[in-house]
Amino acid sequence: MKSRIRLLSKVSLVFLLFFGGTILAFPVFPLLDISCSAERARSVRDHIKMIWLRYFAMILGLKVNQQGTVPLRTGLVVSNHVSWLDIVVIGQYLPAYFVAKSDILGWLVIGYMAKQAGTIFIRRGDKKNILITAEKMLNLLVRQANIIAFPEGTTTAGDDVLGFHASLFQPAIQAKAIIQPVAIRYHGKSQSLAPFIGDDAFVPHLLKMLRQDTIDVELVFLDTIDPAEKSRNAVCDESRGMILQAVQSWSEAA
């Protein structure tokens, strides 16, 4: 009975949070664009997005063991990808724009909120769209904005790191922006429950996670990479190697 009441309470809070997020997405964010300078509007939006994600993390019961130093310089943040939860885990620590699959646009409410929040959507297999994505990323990096991307292009069970798409690193090289590799690992019961893979649907997975008392996760900000005089393949392999080493060290310690 207590677990059912707790779940209903969490669901109610998520509903209120998403309702508030919809209000922020429209009309608050568009009004900011009209009433403020572009940089001021972006700064306020970034602050609001971080607060929203922090509340979401609290409702979910995310218990994050954060290690390493959150970057002070803006740049491209790249991470292994296990779940939609990764967005909440990382996004609450620094203001950023996400690069995400266009599939998210079909998620009720969240797709709209993500679009209004400035998420860069990429369509897999569409070369023209990849070029447009790279141009948007470059524009943001030049304007000193953070971008968070998941170069594997899909999610895994969290025990391995798939090959990275090197094209996502080209804008950072052009903008001379730092690259911040990040490693994520869910542990305890969350290790098997958190992965969002295969045919998983968002709402059932969200409910499954809301039933948990806590979601235990480790988040490690690894050493930054200076892309100066390096090719995109070089920084791609270096980033993946650092993240893979962290993931493998967790597996060996388990």
N, C-alpha and C positions, 0 to 999 in steps of 0.2 A: 504493500500500500504506500509506504513512504517513498519507494523508488518511483512509483507512478506519479505521485504528487510532485516529486522533484523534477521528473521529466516534463510534466505539464507546465511547471513553473518556468523551466528553461525554454520550452517551446514558446511560451507567452513572451518571454524577454526577447527571444530571437525575432518574433513577429514584430514587436515594438521597435527593435533595432533596425529591421529591414524597412519598416514603415518610415522611420526617421531617415534612413538612408535614401529612400525614394524622394522624400521632401528635399533633402540636400541636393540630390541629383537634379531635381527640377522642383521649384524654381531657383533655389539658392545659388548653385554653381553658375547657371547662366547669368543671374543678376550680378555676381561678382565680376564676370567678364565685362559687363556693361559699365559698372560703377567704379572699377579699379583699373590701374595699369595692369598690363599683362603679367609682369613679374609679381606684383602685389597679389593679384588674383591667384596665381599659381602657389604662392607662399601660403595663403589662407587655405586654399583647397588641400594642400599637402598636410597642413596641420590638422584639418578636420578629418582627413582620411586616416591619419595615424590614430587619432582619438577613437574613431569609429572602430578600427581594427582592434584596439586595446580593449574596448568594451566587448567585442565579439570574443576575444581571447578569454576574458573573464567569465563570460557566460558558458563557453565551451569547457572551462576548467583546464585550460592549457597551463601546464607547469613546465616552464622553459628553463633549462639549465644553459644559460648563454655564456659562451667562452670566446676569448679573443676580443679584439678591439673593434667596435663599430666605427666604420670609416668616417673621418671628418671631411675628407675631400669627396666630392661627388664623382660618380663614375658608373661603370657597368658592374652590377652584382650578379654573379652566376651561381646556381645551386643545383645539386641533384634534386630530383623531383619524385616525391612519393605520393602526395595527396594534395587536394585543394587546400587542405589545412596549412600547407607550406606558405601560402600567400599571407595568411593571418600570422603565422609564426615570424616570418621575416619582416613583413610590412609594418608591424607595430614598433619596430626599432629605428626605422629611418624613412623619411619622406621619399616616395619613389613612384615611378610609373611602371606598370607591369607589362611584359610581353606575354600574351596568352593566345591559345588556339581559338579560332573563330567559333568553335563549337559552343563556347561559353555564351555567345550572343543568344543562343536558344534557351538558356536557363532563365526561367521566369524570375522577374525582378532583378536578379543578380546580373544578368546580361545587360540590362538597361543601366543599372548603377555603375557597372564596370565601364561601359561606354562613356557615360557622362563624367566619370572620374579620370578619363584620359588614357585608359588602357589601350595598348597597341595590339591589334588583333592580326594574327598571321594565319593564312590559309595554306595548309600543307599541300605541297606539290604544285603550287601556283607560283611560277617564277616571277611573273609580273608583280604579284603581291609581295614577294620577298624583297624586291627592289624598293617598293613603296615603304615597306616596314623599315628597311635599312635607312631610308631617307628620313623617316619620322624619328628614328632612334638618334641619328646624327644631329638632327635639329635640337632635340632635347639635351643631348650631351653637351653640345656647343653652348647651350643656355645654362649650363651648370646644374642640370637636373640628374637625379639618380634614376637608373633603369634597372629593374630586376627581371632576369630572364632565366628560363630553364632549358639549357641548350640540348638536353636529351630529346626534347620534343614530345615526350610521353612520360608516363609515370612507371615506377617499378615497385617491387616489394620492399625496397630500401636496403637490400643486401648486396647490390651491385650498382655500377654507374655505366650506363650505356654510352655509346659514342656521341660526341657533341657535334652540333652543326656549326661549322666554322664561320659561316656567313654572318652569324649573330655577333661576331667579334669585330667585323670590319668597321662598323661605325665608331667603336672605341678607339681603334687605331687611327682613323681619320681625325677624330676629335682630340686625340692625344689624352684620353681620359684613362684613369686608373681602372684596373680590373680587380674586383674583389670576389675571390672564390669563397663559397659558403657551403658547409656540409650540414645536412640535417639527418637526424636519426630518431625515430620513435622507439621507445623501449617499454618494457613491462607488457601489460596486456595490449597497450596501444601499438606495439610492434606488428601484431597481426591484424589489428582492427583498423588502423589509420590508412594503410595503402588504399588508394582509389584507382583501381585498375580494371581492365577488361570492360565488361558491360555494366559496371556499377553506375547507378543513377544518383544524382546529388541528394535529393530529399531523403530517400531511405538511408543513405550513408550518413547524412547529417543527424538523423534521429538516432542512429546507432552510436554516434559519437556523443550525443547529448545524454545518452543513458549512462555514460561513464562518469565516475566521480571526478577523476582527473585524467588528463591526456599528457603523459610524460614524454618530453622531447628534448633532445640536445641540439643546440644550434651553435656552430663554431664558425666564427669569422677568421678565416685563414690569412696568411700573409698576402698583401696586395701585389699585383703584377704591373710593372711599368711596361706598356706596349711599345715604347720607343724603339725604333729600328728592328722590330720583330714582325714577322708575317702573321696573318690571321691564323694559319694552321699551327704556328709555333705557340701562340698564346692560348689557342684552343686546347692543344695537347697538354700544355703546362697546367692550365686550370683544371682540366679533367684529372690529370695525374695527382694533383694535390687533394682534390675531393675524394678520388678513389682511394688514396692512401688513408685518409681519415675514416672512410667507410669500412675498409678492410681491417683497420686497427680495432674498430668496435667489434667486428665479427670475431676476430681472434681473441678478444678479451672476454667475449660472452661465454 
